[in-house]
């Protein structure tokens, strides 16, 4: 009876966690770049009542007799499937069609995001809505990336411009290159957005602001550019929406609710049996 009581309690805990995860998914149904998560359950270690035995010439073998001790949360799995595109027309809104993450500098560390709602600040640096600086590469004379990732800055090529030439407008191409139109009528590549990839994206840690941090199980970050390796192409003037499937989430709500309800019934029944045991002699 105590086993059934604690098994019921474990069921309440994990189904409550499933409700928490599902509720968070639904709350972020309209969050740019959000990736939904699912819960995975597993049974706990079973108590061995009778071990198995091998057969002999006179008697056959017997199977073990075990009683389960409940359920536990095995994992929360992130779904990195592509979200739908929302066209905005803003030059600094970008999304990745395919794998990869934009790279943001948050103080002394890099974090990674699929949410490309960027803008240039008063200094001409490309930043996220929370002020984290978007990372990219300076370009050599041939337009190839040079050195490590740095802040994406509209003034990165000012030193090589002819005297009196100013930037008039800019755009971001599918390769992630920020191209400027200058007052002398010439288009020049200013810099190129960096795109990160990981061996196991599901191993990344969520850090808020729709961003992720590298972890021990995600594998080391592999920095590159759009279209390189498995990294997707960049689409400017659009944002990747949340990949939450509301129909699936509402179904999960029902499953979690019924699982919670059934586990609470196990606790109630166990309590009634214990009460009968206490009152067996009156």
C-alpha positions in Angstrom: 0.0 0.0 0.0 2.8 2.4 0.8 4.3 1.5 -2.6 1.1 2.5 -4.4 1.0 5.7 -2.3 4.5 6.8 -3.3 3.9 5.7 -6.9 0.9 8.0 -7.0 2.9 10.9 -5.6 5.6 10.4 -8.2 2.8 10.5 -10.9 1.6 13.8 -9.5 5.1 15.3 -9.7 5.9 14.3 -13.3 2.4 15.2 -14.6 2.7 18.6 -12.9 6.0 19.0 -14.7 4.3 18.1 -18.0 1.7 20.7 -17.3 4.5 23.3 -16.6 6.3 22.5 -19.9 3.1 22.5 -21.9 1.9 25.8 -20.3 5.3 27.4 -21.2 5.0 26.2 -24.8 1.5 27.7 -25.1 2.6 31.0 -23.4 5.3 31.3 -26.1 3.1 30.4 -29.1 3.8 33.9 -30.5 7.4 34.3 -29.3 9.8 34.9 -32.2 12.3 32.1 -32.6 10.9 30.1 -29.7 11.5 26.3 -29.7 8.9 24.1 -28.0 9.8 21.3 -25.5 8.3 17.9 -24.6 8.6 15.8 -21.5 9.8 12.2 -21.5 8.9 9.9 -18.6 10.6 6.7 -17.5 9.8 4.2 -14.7 11.9 4.1 -11.6 13.8 1.2 -10.2 11.5 -1.7 -9.5 11.6 -3.6 -6.2 12.7 -7.2 -6.6 10.3 -9.6 -4.7 11.6 -12.8 -6.2 14.6 -13.2 -8.4 14.5 -15.3 -11.6 15.8 -18.9 -11.6 17.1 -21.1 -14.3 15.5 -24.3 -15.3 16.9 -27.9 -14.8 16.1 -31.4 -15.8 13.2 -31.6 -13.3 11.7 -28.0 -13.3 11.5 -25.1 -15.7 12.9 -21.6 -15.0 10.9 -18.9 -13.3 10.7 -15.2 -14.2 11.5 -12.5 -11.7 8.7 -10.9 -9.7 9.1 -7.2 -9.5 6.9 -4.3 -8.4 7.4 -0.8 -9.9 8.0 2.1 -7.6 6.6 4.9 -9.7 7.6 7.2 -12.5 10.3 9.9 -13.0 11.1 12.6 -15.4 13.7 11.3 -17.9 14.2 14.4 -20.0 12.8 17.5 -21.5 13.4 17.4 -25.2 13.6 20.6 -27.2 12.1 20.6 -30.7 14.3 22.6 -33.1 12.0 22.2 -36.1 11.7 25.2 -38.4 9.1 27.8 -37.5 7.1 29.6 -40.1 8.2 32.9 -41.6 6.6 36.2 -40.8 7.4 38.9 -43.3 8.1 42.2 -41.7 9.9 44.2 -44.4 12.5 45.6 -41.9 16.0 45.4 -43.2 17.5 44.2 -39.9 15.0 41.5 -39.3 16.6 38.2 -40.3 15.8 34.5 -40.1 17.6 31.3 -40.9 16.1 28.9 -43.3 17.7 25.7 -42.1 20.0 24.8 -39.2 22.1 27.2 -37.2 21.9 30.0 -34.7 22.8 33.7 -34.7 25.6 34.6 -32.3 25.1 37.2 -29.6 27.7 38.7 -27.3 26.3 38.8 -23.7 29.0 40.5 -21.6 31.9 38.0 -21.5 30.2 35.0 -23.2 28.5 34.2 -26.4 24.9 33.0 -26.5 23.0 31.7 -29.5 19.5 32.4 -30.8 17.0 31.8 -33.6 15.3 35.1 -33.0 16.6 37.6 -35.5 14.7 40.7 -34.5 17.8 43.0 -34.6 18.4 46.7 -34.9 21.3 49.1 -35.1 21.9 51.2 -31.9 23.1 54.8 -31.7 26.7 53.6 -32.3 25.8 51.7 -35.5 26.2 48.3 -33.7 23.7 45.6 -34.5 22.0 44.4 -31.3 19.2 42.2 -30.1 16.1 43.7 -28.4 17.8 43.1 -25.0 21.0 44.9 -26.1 23.2 41.9 -26.8 25.6 42.5 -29.7 25.3 40.4 -32.8 28.5 38.8 -33.9 30.0 38.7 -37.4 33.2 38.8 -39.4 35.2 41.6 -40.9 35.9 41.0 -44.7 39.1 41.2 -46.7 39.4 42.8 -50.1 38.0 39.7 -51.8 34.9 39.7 -49.5 36.1 36.7 -47.5 35.7 36.6 -43.7 38.8 37.4 -41.7 39.8 36.7 -38.1 37.4 35.8 -35.3 33.8 37.0 -34.7 33.4 40.6 -33.7 30.5 43.0 -33.2 28.6 43.8 -36.4 29.2 47.5 -36.9 28.2 49.7 -39.8 31.5 51.6 -39.5 33.8 48.6 -40.0 35.0 49.8 -43.4 35.2 53.5 -42.8 39.0 53.5 -42.8 39.1 52.2 -46.4 36.5 54.6 -47.8 37.5 57.5 -50.1 37.4 60.9 -48.4 33.9 62.3 -48.2 32.1 59.1 -49.0 29.3 58.2 -46.6 27.0 55.2 -46.1 23.5 55.9 -47.5 21.7 52.6 -47.0 22.3 48.9 -46.3 20.8 45.5 -46.8 21.6 41.9 -45.6 21.9 39.2 -48.2 21.2 35.5 -48.1 24.9 34.9 -47.3 24.7 37.1 -44.3 26.8 39.9 -45.8 25.8 43.4 -44.8 26.0 45.4 -48.1 26.1 49.2 -48.0 25.2 51.7 -50.7 27.5 54.7 -50.4 27.3 58.3 -51.5 29.7 57.6 -54.5 27.1 55.2 -55.9 29.3 52.1 -55.1 28.0 49.1 -53.2 30.5 47.6 -50.7 30.3 44.6 -48.4 30.7 45.9 -44.8 30.8 42.7 -42.8 29.1 39.2 -42.6 26.9 37.7 -39.9 28.3 34.7 -38.1 26.2 31.6 -37.9 26.8 28.9 -35.2 26.1 25.2 -35.4 26.3 22.4 -32.8 26.6 18.6 -33.0 23.7 18.2 -30.5 21.5 21.3 -30.4 19.1 19.6 -27.9 22.0 19.7 -25.4 21.9 23.5 -25.3 20.8 25.3 -22.2 18.1 27.9 -22.3 19.2 31.2 -20.8 16.2 33.4 -21.4 15.6 36.1 -24.1 15.0 33.2 -26.5 18.7 32.4 -26.3 20.8 29.3 -25.6 24.2 28.6 -24.0 26.7 26.0 -25.0 26.7 23.0 -22.6 28.8 19.9 -21.9 26.5 17.8 -24.1 25.8 20.2 -26.9 29.3 19.8 -28.3 31.6 22.7 -29.0 30.3 25.6 -31.0 31.2 25.5 -34.7 31.2 29.1 -36.0 30.9 29.8 -39.7 28.7 31.6 -42.2 25.3 31.1 -43.8 25.1 28.3 -46.3 28.4 26.7 -45.1 28.1 23.1 -44.0 24.6 22.4 -42.6 24.0 26.0 -41.8 20.9 27.5 -43.4 20.6 30.6 -45.6 19.5 33.9 -44.2 16.3 35.6 -45.2 16.2 39.3 -44.6 12.9 41.2 -43.9 11.4 38.2 -42.1 11.4 36.6 -38.6 11.1 32.9 -37.7 8.0 32.4 -35.6 7.5 30.0 -32.7 7.3 26.3 -33.8 4.6 25.6 -31.1 1.8 23.4 -32.4 -1.2 24.5 -30.4 -3.3 21.5 -31.3 -0.6 19.1 -30.0 -0.1 21.3 -26.9 -3.8 21.2 -26.0 -3.8 17.4 -26.4 -0.8 17.3 -24.1 -2.8 19.4 -21.6 -5.5 16.8 -21.6 -3.0 13.9 -21.2 -1.2 15.7 -18.3 -4.6 16.5 -16.6 -5.8 12.9 -16.9 -2.5 11.6 -15.7 -2.5 13.9 -12.7 -6.2 13.0 -12.0 -5.4 9.2 -12.2 -2.4 9.5 -9.9 -4.4 11.5 -7.3 -7.0 8.7 -7.5 -4.3 6.1 -6.7 -3.4 8.2 -3.6 -7.0 8.4 -2.5 -7.5 4.7 -2.9 -4.4 3.9 -1.0 -5.5 6.2 1.8 -8.9 4.4 1.9 -7.2 1.0 2.1 -4.9 2.3 4.9 -8.0 3.6 6.7 -9.6 0.2 6.5 -6.5 -1.4 7.9 -6.4 1.0 10.8 -10.1 0.4 11.6 -10.0 -3.4 11.0 -10.5 -3.9 14.8 -13.0 -1.7 16.3 
